[in-house]
């Protein structure tokens, strides 16, 4: 009799757990759902070898290309763009696996895949010389691109870039690398999880608005992006830091003094590795200065890229 009660309780527990899991599944969002929110009159889509790249090309003047980081999108540069378009042609794109570019059917998500994509992208736009800025993963893509196509880059802006090994790995990346657990990451993406990740990359939590949380979550839920993210972080990483010695382009290394994702000490490793570079540290700033402190970080960038 006691065994039967235990069995019934166990079955009820399993049914309840399954019910909770079902009602908390975060469904993918399709393009038609997200288009009214994240596509505007400046949005364009470029077909590049079976990939459909979402980008924006705004303003006139000397071109500057902006590349976002992990989990972000071209919208991370919104505040910078509002000012930069007054004097520059500003081009920003969603890397495959992120934003509205979505997943690559051939799963080309390595850093060198992104470098190849970027070169094809600028060639398609017929741009031969430009400033290049990147944050986090986008910073890695930017300096790798500069190491290969140095003559195309006038000024290189690296904002908390990745590129050196570190003992610190963000929780979301650890989860995506963990077998079985990463299966749940594919289906469960509550707003609380997005907010926690944002608290890791912002120093001032009070700046994280509902609009920002919703944008990051919506674009994370875009068809295929969660699977693509898991695929990307499970690619075996390679150490390309030796390529930094090939960069001759004047380089600004901008870092948040309170970066929880990539240690601030890495800024000085970049400075040592890249010949014509200098470091600026922004106090009370996290991993994404262009979002958290756009005016202050842009002032530093403007000073650097001015003729």
C-alpha positions in Angstrom: 0.0 0.0 0.0 2.8 2.4 0.9 4.6 1.6 -2.3 1.5 2.4 -4.3 1.2 5.8 -2.6 4.9 6.5 -3.3 4.4 5.4 -6.9 1.3 7.7 -7.3 3.2 10.6 -5.7 6.1 10.0 -8.0 3.9 9.8 -11.1 2.1 13.1 -10.0 5.5 14.7 -9.6 6.6 13.7 -13.0 3.3 14.8 -14.6 3.6 18.1 -12.8 7.2 18.6 -13.9 6.4 17.8 -17.5 3.5 20.3 -17.3 5.8 23.0 -15.9 8.3 22.3 -18.6 5.7 22.5 -21.4 4.2 25.8 -20.3 7.6 27.4 -19.8 9.0 26.4 -23.3 10.1 29.5 -25.1 8.9 29.2 -28.7 11.0 30.4 -31.6 9.8 33.7 -33.2 9.6 34.0 -36.9 10.6 36.9 -39.2 7.1 38.3 -39.6 6.7 38.6 -35.8 10.0 40.4 -35.4 10.1 42.5 -38.5 7.8 45.3 -37.2 10.1 45.7 -34.2 13.6 45.3 -35.6 13.5 46.2 -39.3 13.3 49.8 -40.3 13.7 51.8 -43.5 17.5 51.5 -43.3 17.5 47.7 -43.0 18.7 45.7 -46.0 19.3 42.0 -46.6 22.3 40.7 -48.6 22.5 37.1 -49.9 26.0 35.8 -49.3 26.6 32.1 -50.2 23.3 30.8 -48.8 23.3 33.3 -45.9 20.9 36.2 -45.7 22.7 39.0 -43.8 20.7 41.7 -42.1 22.5 45.0 -42.2 22.0 48.8 -42.1 23.9 51.3 -44.3 23.3 54.9 -43.1 24.8 58.4 -43.5 27.5 59.8 -45.8 31.2 60.4 -45.4 34.1 58.1 -44.5 32.8 54.6 -43.9 32.9 52.9 -40.5 31.8 49.3 -40.0 30.5 48.1 -36.6 30.5 44.5 -35.4 28.5 43.3 -32.4 29.4 40.7 -29.8 28.0 37.4 -28.6 24.3 37.3 -28.0 23.9 40.9 -29.4 22.9 42.4 -32.8 23.5 45.5 -34.9 21.1 47.3 -32.5 23.9 47.4 -29.8 25.3 50.3 -31.9 22.0 52.3 -32.0 23.3 55.2 -29.8 26.6 55.4 -31.6 25.0 55.4 -35.0 22.7 58.3 -34.2 25.8 60.5 -33.8 28.2 58.8 -36.2 25.8 59.3 -39.2 26.2 63.0 -38.9 29.8 62.7 -40.2 30.3 59.1 -41.4 28.8 56.4 -43.5 27.9 53.8 -40.8 27.5 50.2 -41.7 26.5 47.5 -39.2 25.5 43.9 -39.6 24.0 41.0 -37.8 26.6 38.1 -37.8 25.2 34.7 -38.7 23.7 33.0 -35.5 22.6 36.4 -34.2 20.0 39.1 -34.8 17.9 38.7 -38.0 20.7 37.1 -40.0 19.8 33.9 -38.2 21.4 30.5 -38.6 23.8 29.5 -41.4 22.6 26.3 -43.0 26.2 25.2 -43.3 27.1 26.1 -39.7 29.9 28.5 -40.6 30.4 30.1 -37.2 34.1 30.0 -36.5 36.0 33.3 -36.1 37.7 32.8 -39.5 34.4 32.0 -41.1 33.2 35.4 -39.9 36.4 37.1 -41.3 35.7 35.6 -44.7 32.0 36.7 -44.4 33.1 40.2 -43.5 35.4 40.4 -46.5 32.8 39.1 -48.9 30.4 41.7 -47.4 32.6 44.7 -47.8 33.5 43.6 -51.4 29.8 43.3 -52.2 29.4 46.9 -51.0 32.5 47.9 -53.0 34.2 49.5 -50.0 38.0 49.5 -50.3 39.0 51.4 -47.2 37.2 52.0 -43.8 37.4 52.3 -40.1 36.5 49.0 -38.3 35.1 48.7 -34.8 34.1 45.5 -32.9 33.0 44.5 -29.4 33.7 41.2 -27.7 33.3 38.5 -30.4 33.0 41.4 -32.9 36.3 42.7 -31.6 37.9 39.3 -32.3 36.5 39.3 -35.9 37.8 42.9 -36.3 41.4 42.3 -35.3 41.6 39.0 -37.1 40.3 40.8 -40.2 42.9 43.6 -39.7 45.6 41.0 -39.4 44.7 39.7 -42.9 43.5 42.9 -44.6 45.5 45.5 -42.8 45.7 47.9 -45.8 41.9 48.2 -45.9 41.6 49.5 -42.4 42.3 53.1 -41.6 41.6 53.0 -37.8 40.8 49.9 -35.7 38.6 50.2 -32.6 38.6 47.1 -30.3 36.0 47.3 -27.5 36.5 44.6 -24.9 37.6 42.2 -27.6 38.1 38.5 -27.2 41.3 36.8 -28.4 43.2 35.6 -25.3 42.4 32.6 -23.2 40.9 33.3 -19.9 39.8 31.4 -16.7 36.6 33.4 -16.8 33.8 32.0 -19.0 30.3 33.6 -18.9 27.6 31.3 -17.5 25.6 31.2 -20.8 28.6 29.9 -22.7 29.4 27.3 -20.0 25.8 26.1 -20.2 25.9 26.0 -24.0 29.0 23.8 -23.8 27.5 21.4 -21.3 26.0 18.2 -22.9 22.3 17.6 -22.0 22.0 21.0 -20.3 22.5 22.8 -23.6 19.4 20.9 -24.9 17.3 22.8 -22.3 19.0 26.1 -23.3 17.6 25.4 -26.8 14.0 25.5 -25.5 14.0 27.5 -22.3 14.9 31.2 -22.5 12.9 33.1 -19.8 13.2 36.8 -19.5 14.9 36.3 -16.1 17.8 34.5 -17.8 18.3 37.3 -20.4 18.2 39.8 -17.6 20.8 37.9 -15.6 23.1 37.9 -18.7 22.6 41.6 -19.1 23.5 42.2 -15.5 26.8 40.5 -16.2 27.7 42.9 -19.1 26.3 46.1 -17.6 28.0 47.7 -14.5 24.9 49.8 -13.8 21.9 47.5 -13.5 19.6 50.4 -13.4 20.3 51.1 -17.1 18.8 47.8 -18.1 15.3 48.6 -19.3 12.4 46.3 -20.3 13.0 47.4 -23.9 16.6 46.2 -23.8 15.6 42.9 -22.2 12.8 42.3 -24.7 15.1 43.1 -27.7 17.8 40.7 -26.6 15.2 38.0 -25.8 13.2 38.5 -29.0 16.3 38.2 -31.2 17.6 35.2 -29.2 14.3 33.5 -30.0 14.5 34.2 -33.7 14.2 31.0 -35.7 17.3 28.9 -35.3 19.4 31.4 -33.3 19.5 29.3 -30.1 20.7 26.2 -32.0 23.2 28.3 -33.9 24.5 29.8 -30.7 25.1 26.3 -29.2 26.7 25.2 -32.4 29.0 28.2 -32.4 30.3 28.0 -28.9 31.0 24.3 -29.3 33.4 24.9 -32.2 36.9 24.2 -31.0 38.6 27.6 -30.4 42.0 28.3 -31.9 44.7 30.7 -30.6 45.3 33.3 -33.2 46.9 35.8 -30.9 50.2 35.4 -32.8 48.5 37.2 -35.8 48.2 40.4 -33.8 51.8 41.2 -34.7 50.7 41.5 -38.3 48.5 44.5 -37.5 50.0 47.9 -38.4 46.8 49.8 -38.3 46.5 52.5 -35.6 44.4 50.7 -32.9 42.4 51.9 -29.9 41.7 49.3 -27.2 38.7 50.5 -25.2 37.7 48.5 -22.1 35.2 48.7 -19.3 37.0 48.8 -15.9 34.3 46.5 -14.5 34.1 43.9 -17.3 32.8 40.6 -15.9 33.0 38.7 -19.2 36.6 39.4 -20.3 39.2 40.5 -17.7 40.4 44.1 -18.0 44.0 42.9 -17.8 43.6 41.6 -21.3 43.6 45.2 -22.6 47.3 45.4 -21.9 48.0 42.1 -23.5 46.4 43.5 -26.7 48.5 46.7 -26.3 51.7 44.6 -26.0 50.8 42.5 -29.0 49.6 45.2 -31.4 52.4 47.6 -32.3 50.6 50.8 -33.0 48.0 50.7 -30.2 46.9 52.4 -27.0 44.5 51.5 -24.2 41.7 53.5 -22.6 39.9 52.2 -19.6 36.4 53.4 -18.7 35.7 53.2 -14.9 32.4 52.0 -13.7 31.7 50.4 -17.0 30.9 46.8 -18.0 31.5 44.7 -21.1 29.5 46.8 -23.6 30.5 50.5 -23.2 28.8 51.6 -26.4 25.5 50.5 -24.9 26.0 51.3 -21.3 27.9 54.6 -21.7 27.4 55.6 -25.3 28.2 59.3 -25.2 31.3 58.9 -23.2 32.6 55.9 -25.2 31.8 57.6 -28.5 33.6 60.8 -27.5 36.7 58.6 -27.0 36.1 56.9 -30.4 35.6 60.2 -32.2 38.8 61.6 -30.8 40.6 58.5 -32.1 39.1 58.4 -35.6 39.3 62.1 -36.4 41.6 62.9 -39.3 
